[in-house]
Amino acid sequence: MTREITTILEASREWVGTFNAFPLEMITKLFNIDVDGWREITPISKGCRVWSNKNQEMGYIKEIKENEDREEIAVIELDNGEKVEELKEDLSREEDDYFPMWGTMWQFSDSCDNWWLENHLNEMADCGFRIYESDEFGYFFGIDGAGYDFYEAHWIPLYNKRGLQWHTTV
């Protein structure tokens, strides 16, 4: 029997249901066995907390734009309330913990999705995911948040960025 997927929420749920889900405790144990074989590869994106080297202060990225030399410039609201601009490449991400807050991390089960992830790290980060790479186990991603609708905030935007069209469009 074939089931018709009509809404983008249904399509997103169907897609997310194909992912491999891992408890964060398991990922942490694997990380501790081979610390040098794991790295966070999440690019700096809008909304993330950064250290401004130029201003020697923490802040949040409000916008990323290009200058006339096609370099990415981050508009940062510093903790003191001042808005500044700095080259994105000169910033460093600042997180509360090495791993995301939510107790589950995911891995794509489809090689096409993994290819997309490798080539679209910025788009993945723009959807609010933190991304990790293990030399032995490949890519993992997680959500640094709790207490809100993950589908609305993360999964549906990721489905859209991925370019999937599993839902009925009118």
VEXGULUM-354197 format. One record per atom (N, C-alpha, C): x, y, z; residue in three letters. Coordinates in steps of 0.1 Angstrom, whole numbers, padded with zeros to 4 digits, always signed. Example, Ala and Ser with C-alpha at 12.3 -4.5 7.8 and 13.67 -1.06 7.14 Angstrom:
+0132-0057+0078ALA;+0123-0045+0078ALA;+0132-0033+0078ALA;+0128-0022+0071SER;+0137-0011+0071SER;+0129+0000+0079SER;
// end
This chain:
+0008-0012+0000MET;+0000+0000+0000MET;+0009+0012+0000MET;+0006+0022-0008THR;+0013+0034-0009THR;+0005+0045-0001THR;+0013+0053+0007ARG;+0007+0063+0014ARG;+0010+0077+0008ARG;+0000+0085+0006GLU;+0003+0098+0000GLU;+0008+0108+0011GLU;+0019+0115+0008ILE;+0024+0125+0017ILE;+0019+0138+0012ILE;+0011+0145+0020THR;+0005+0157+0015THR;+0012+0170+0021THR;+0016+0170+0033THR;+0022+0182+0039THR;+0037+0181+0040THR;+0043+0193+0041ILE;+0058+0193+0043ILE;+0062+0187+0056ILE;+0053+0189+0066LEU;+0056+0183+0079LEU;+0056+0168+0078LEU;+0046+0162+0072GLU;+0046+0147+0070GLU;+0058+0142+0062GLU;+0062+0150+0052ALA;+0074+0146+0044ALA;+0086+0147+0052ALA;+0087+0157+0060SER;+0099+0159+0069SER;+0100+0148+0079SER;+0089+0144+0085ARG;+0088+0133+0095ARG;+0092+0120+0088ARG;+0088+0118+0076GLU;+0091+0106+0069GLU;+0106+0105+0066GLU;+0112+0116+0062TRP;+0126+0117+0059TRP;+0135+0115+0072TRP;+0131+0123+0082VAL;+0139+0122+0095VAL;+0138+0108+0101VAL;+0127+0101+0098GLY;+0125+0087+0103GLY;+0135+0077+0096GLY;+0142+0081+0085THR;+0152+0073+0079THR;+0166+0075+0085THR;+0168+0085+0093PHE;+0181+0088+0099PHE;+0184+0078+0110PHE;+0197+0076+0112ASN;+0202+0068+0123ASN;+0203+0077+0135ASN;+0197+0073+0146ALA;+0197+0082+0158ALA;+0206+0075+0169ALA;+0214+0083+0176PHE;+0223+0077+0186PHE;+0222+0085+0198PHE;+0222+0079+0210PRO;+0222+0086+0223PRO;+0235+0094+0224PRO;+0235+0106+0229LEU;+0247+0114+0231LEU;+0257+0107+0240LEU;+0252+0099+0249GLU;+0261+0092+0258GLU;+0270+0082+0250GLU;+0264+0076+0240MET;+0272+0067+0232MET;+0283+0074+0224MET;+0278+0085+0218ILE;+0288+0094+0210ILE;+0299+0099+0219ILE;+0296+0103+0231THR;+0306+0108+0240THR;+0316+0097+0244THR;+0311+0084+0246LYS;+0320+0073+0248LYS;+0330+0070+0237LYS;+0324+0070+0224LEU;+0332+0068+0212LEU;+0342+0080+0211LEU;+0338+0092+0214PHE;+0347+0103+0213PHE;+0359+0102+0223PHE;+0356+0097+0235ASN;+0366+0096+0246ASN;+0376+0085+0243ASN;+0372+0075+0235ILE;+0381+0064+0231ILE;+0391+0069+0220ILE;+0387+0078+0212ASP;+0395+0083+0201ASP;+0394+0098+0199ASP;+0398+0106+0209VAL;+0396+0121+0209VAL;+0402+0127+0196VAL;+0413+0122+0191ASP;+0419+0128+0179ASP;+0412+0125+0166ASP;+0404+0115+0167GLY;+0396+0110+0155GLY;+0383+0117+0153GLY;+0380+0127+0162TRP;+0367+0134+0161TRP;+0370+0149+0160TRP;+0362+0156+0152ARG;+0363+0171+0152ARG;+0349+0177+0148ARG;+0347+0188+0155GLU;+0335+0196+0151GLU;+0338+0204+0138GLU;+0330+0202+0128ILE;+0332+0209+0115ILE;+0321+0219+0112ILE;+0313+0223+0122THR;+0302+0233+0120THR;+0308+0246+0116THR;+0304+0251+0104PRO;+0309+0264+0100PRO;+0302+0275+0108PRO;+0308+0287+0109ILE;+0302+0298+0116ILE;+0290+0302+0107ILE;+0279+0305+0114SER;+0266+0308+0107SER;+0258+0318+0115SER;+0248+0324+0108LYS;+0239+0333+0115LYS;+0234+0327+0128LYS;+0234+0335+0138GLY;+0228+0330+0151GLY;+0238+0324+0161GLY;+0250+0320+0156CYS;+0259+0314+0165CYS;+0267+0324+0173CYS;+0272+0319+0184ARG;+0280+0327+0194ARG;+0294+0326+0189ARG;+0301+0338+0189VAL;+0314+0338+0184VAL;+0323+0347+0193VAL;+0336+0345+0192TRP;+0346+0354+0198TRP;+0351+0363+0187TRP;+0350+0376+0189SER;+0355+0386+0180SER;+0369+0389+0183SER;+0378+0385+0175ASN;+0392+0388+0177ASN;+0396+0402+0177ASN;+0389+0409+0167LYS;+0392+0424+0166LYS;+0387+0432+0178LYS;+0376+0428+0184ASN;+0370+0436+0195ASN;+0373+0429+0208ASN;+0378+0417+0208GLN;+0381+0410+0221GLN;+0369+0409+0230GLN;+0358+0405+0223GLU;+0345+0403+0230GLU;+0337+0393+0224GLU;+0328+0387+0232MET;+0318+0377+0227MET;+0306+0384+0221MET;+0299+0376+0212GLY;+0287+0382+0206GLY;+0280+0371+0198GLY;+0269+0375+0192TYR;+0261+0366+0183TYR;+0261+0372+0169TYR;+0262+0363+0159ILE;+0261+0368+0145ILE;+0247+0370+0141ILE;+0244+0383+0137LYS;+0231+0387+0133LYS;+0229+0385+0118LYS;+0240+0386+0110GLU;+0239+0386+0095GLU;+0252+0382+0090GLU;+0252+0376+0078ILE;+0265+0374+0071ILE;+0263+0379+0057ILE;+0272+0388+0052LYS;+0271+0394+0039LYS;+0284+0393+0032LYS;+0285+0397+0020GLU;+0297+0397+0012GLU;+0301+0412+0010GLU;+0315+0414+0011ASN;+0320+0427+0007ASN;+0323+0428-0008ASN;+0329+0439-0012GLU;+0332+0440-0027GLU;+0342+0431-0031GLU;+0350+0425-0022ASP;+0361+0415-0026ASP;+0355+0401-0025ASP;+0342+0399-0023ARG;+0335+0387-0021ARG;+0339+0379-0009ARG;+0344+0386+0001GLU;+0347+0380+0014GLU;+0335+0380+0023GLU;+0333+0370+0031GLU;+0321+0370+0040GLU;+0324+0378+0052GLU;+0315+0387+0054ILE;+0316+0397+0066ILE;+0304+0393+0075ILE;+0307+0391+0088ALA;+0297+0389+0098ALA;+0294+0402+0105ALA;+0281+0404+0107VAL;+0276+0415+0115VAL;+0273+0409+0129VAL;+0280+0414+0139ILE;+0280+0408+0152ILE;+0274+0418+0162ILE;+0264+0413+0170GLU;+0260+0421+0181GLU;+0268+0416+0194GLU;+0277+0424+0198LEU;+0285+0421+0210LEU;+0277+0420+0222LEU;+0282+0414+0232ASP;+0276+0413+0245ASP;+0273+0426+0252ASP;+0281+0436+0248ASN;+0280+0450+0253ASN;+0269+0458+0246ASN;+0262+0451+0236GLY;+0252+0458+0228GLY;+0257+0464+0215GLY;+0269+0466+0213GLU;+0275+0473+0201GLU;+0274+0463+0189GLU;+0271+0469+0178LYS;+0271+0461+0165LYS;+0284+0464+0158LYS;+0291+0453+0154VAL;+0303+0455+0146VAL;+0303+0445+0134VAL;+0313+0448+0125GLU;+0315+0439+0114GLU;+0329+0433+0114GLU;+0330+0421+0111GLU;+0343+0414+0111GLU;+0343+0403+0100GLU;+0355+0401+0094LEU;+0356+0390+0085LEU;+0352+0377+0092LEU;+0344+0369+0085LYS;+0339+0357+0091LYS;+0351+0347+0094LYS;+0361+0347+0086GLU;+0372+0338+0087GLU;+0381+0341+0100GLU;+0379+0353+0105ASP;+0387+0358+0117ASP;+0380+0354+0130ASP;+0368+0349+0129LEU;+0360+0346+0141LEU;+0362+0332+0145LEU;+0359+0329+0158SER;+0359+0315+0163SER;+0346+0313+0170SER;+0340+0301+0167ARG;+0328+0297+0174ARG;+0330+0295+0189ARG;+0320+0298+0197GLU;+0321+0296+0211GLU;+0309+0288+0215GLU;+0310+0277+0221GLU;+0299+0268+0225GLU;+0300+0266+0240GLU;+0289+0263+0247ASP;+0289+0260+0261ASP;+0296+0246+0264ASP;+0294+0237+0255ASP;+0299+0223+0256ASP;+0304+0219+0243ASP;+0313+0208+0243TYR;+0318+0203+0230TYR;+0307+0197+0222TYR;+0297+0190+0228PHE;+0286+0184+0221PHE;+0273+0192+0223PHE;+0264+0190+0214PRO;+0251+0198+0215PRO;+0243+0194+0228PRO;+0234+0202+0231MET;+0226+0201+0243MET;+0216+0189+0242MET;+0210+0187+0231TRP;+0200+0176+0230TRP;+0206+0163+0231TRP;+0200+0153+0237GLY;+0206+0140+0241GLY;+0206+0130+0229GLY;+0203+0134+0217THR;+0204+0125+0206THR;+0212+0132+0195THR;+0220+0124+0188MET;+0227+0129+0176MET;+0223+0120+0164MET;+0223+0125+0152TRP;+0218+0118+0140TRP;+0229+0116+0130TRP;+0227+0106+0121GLN;+0235+0104+0110GLN;+0226+0100+0098GLN;+0229+0106+0087PHE;+0221+0102+0075PHE;+0224+0088+0072PHE;+0213+0081+0067SER;+0215+0067+0064SER;+0216+0065+0048SER;+0214+0076+0041ASP;+0215+0075+0026ASP;+0227+0082+0021ASP;+0234+0076+0012SER;+0247+0082+0007SER;+0245+0095+0000SER;+0233+0097-0006CYS;+0230+0110-0013CYS;+0229+0121-0003CYS;+0223+0118+0009ASP;+0222+0128+0019ASP;+0236+0131+0025ASP;+0245+0121+0026ASN;+0258+0123+0031ASN;+0266+0131+0021ASN;+0265+0129+0008TRP;+0272+0137-0002TRP;+0267+0151+0000TRP;+0254+0154+0001TRP;+0249+0167+0002TRP;+0255+0174+0015TRP;+0255+0167+0026LEU;+0261+0172+0038LEU;+0276+0177+0036LEU;+0284+0168+0030GLU;+0298+0171+0027GLU;+0299+0184+0019GLU;+0290+0187+0010ASN;+0291+0198+0001ASN;+0282+0210+0005ASN;+0275+0209+0016HIS;+0266+0220+0020HIS;+0266+0222+0035HIS;+0278+0222+0041LEU;+0280+0224+0055LEU;+0273+0237+0060LEU;+0275+0248+0052ASN;+0269+0261+0056ASN;+0254+0260+0057ASN;+0248+0254+0047GLU;+0233+0252+0047GLU;+0228+0244+0059GLU;+0236+0234+0062MET;+0232+0225+0074MET;+0233+0234+0087MET;+0244+0241+0088ALA;+0246+0250+0100ALA;+0235+0261+0100ALA;+0231+0266+0089ASP;+0221+0276+0088ASP;+0207+0271+0094ASP;+0205+0258+0094CYS;+0193+0252+0099CYS;+0195+0249+0114CYS;+0206+0253+0120GLY;+0207+0251+0134GLY;+0214+0238+0139GLY;+0221+0231+0130PHE;+0227+0219+0134PHE;+0242+0221+0137PHE;+0247+0214+0147ARG;+0261+0213+0149ARG;+0266+0200+0142ARG;+0277+0201+0135ILE;+0281+0189+0127ILE;+0295+0185+0131ILE;+0296+0171+0131TYR;+0309+0165+0136TYR;+0313+0155+0126TYR;+0326+0152+0125GLU;+0331+0142+0116GLU;+0340+0133+0125GLU;+0338+0120+0123SER;+0346+0110+0130SER;+0354+0102+0119SER;+0367+0101+0121ASP;+0375+0094+0111ASP;+0369+0080+0108ASP;+0365+0073+0118GLU;+0360+0059+0117GLU;+0345+0058+0114GLU;+0337+0067+0118PHE;+0322+0066+0117PHE;+0315+0076+0108PHE;+0322+0085+0103GLY;+0316+0095+0094GLY;+0310+0107+0101GLY;+0299+0112+0095TYR;+0293+0125+0099TYR;+0282+0122+0109TYR;+0281+0131+0119PHE;+0270+0131+0129PHE;+0266+0146+0130PHE;+0253+0148+0134PHE;+0248+0161+0136PHE;+0238+0161+0148PHE;+0238+0173+0154GLY;+0229+0174+0166GLY;+0224+0188+0167GLY;+0214+0189+0177ILE;+0207+0202+0179ILE;+0211+0207+0193ILE;+0215+0220+0193ASP;+0219+0226+0206ASP;+0207+0234+0211ASP;+0197+0227+0216GLY;+0185+0234+0220GLY;+0175+0224+0226GLY;+0164+0230+0232ALA;+0154+0222+0238ALA;+0142+0231+0241ALA;+0130+0224+0242GLY;+0118+0232+0246GLY;+0111+0239+0235GLY;+0113+0236+0223TYR;+0106+0242+0212TYR;+0104+0231+0201TYR;+0097+0235+0190ASP;+0094+0226+0179ASP;+0106+0224+0170ASP;+0112+0212+0171PHE;+0124+0209+0162PHE;+0120+0209+0148PHE;+0108+0204+0145TYR;+0104+0203+0130TYR;+0104+0217+0124TYR;+0097+0226+0131GLU;+0096+0240+0126GLU;+0109+0247+0126GLU;+0118+0245+0136ALA;+0130+0252+0137ALA;+0142+0246+0129ALA;+0142+0233+0128HIS;+0153+0226+0122HIS;+0150+0216+0110HIS;+0141+0207+0112TRP;+0139+0196+0103TRP;+0133+0201+0090TRP;+0122+0209+0091ILE;+0116+0215+0078ILE;+0125+0224+0071ILE;+0132+0233+0077PRO;+0142+0241+0070PRO;+0153+0232+0063PRO;+0157+0222+0070LEU;+0167+0213+0064LEU;+0161+0205+0052LEU;+0149+0200+0053TYR;+0142+0194+0042TYR;+0142+0203+0030TYR;+0138+0216+0033ASN;+0138+0226+0022ASN;+0152+0229+0016ASN;+0162+0231+0024LYS;+0175+0233+0019LYS;+0180+0221+0011LYS;+0177+0209+0015ARG;+0181+0197+0009ARG;+0174+0196-0005ARG;+0164+0204-0007GLY;+0157+0204-0020GLY;+0147+0192-0023GLY;+0143+0186-0012LEU;+0134+0175-0013LEU;+0120+0179-0017LEU;+0113+0171-0024GLN;+0099+0174-0028GLN;+0090+0162-0026GLN;+0090+0156-0014TRP;+0082+0145-0012TRP;+0068+0148-0009TRP;+0065+0161-0006HIS;+0051+0165-0003HIS;+0044+0169-0016HIS;+0031+0170-0014THR;+0022+0174-0025THR;+0023+0190-0026THR;+0026+0194-0038THR;+0026+0209-0040THR;+0015+0213-0049THR;+0009+0224-0046VAL;-0003+0228-0054VAL;+0001+0240-0063VAL;
// end
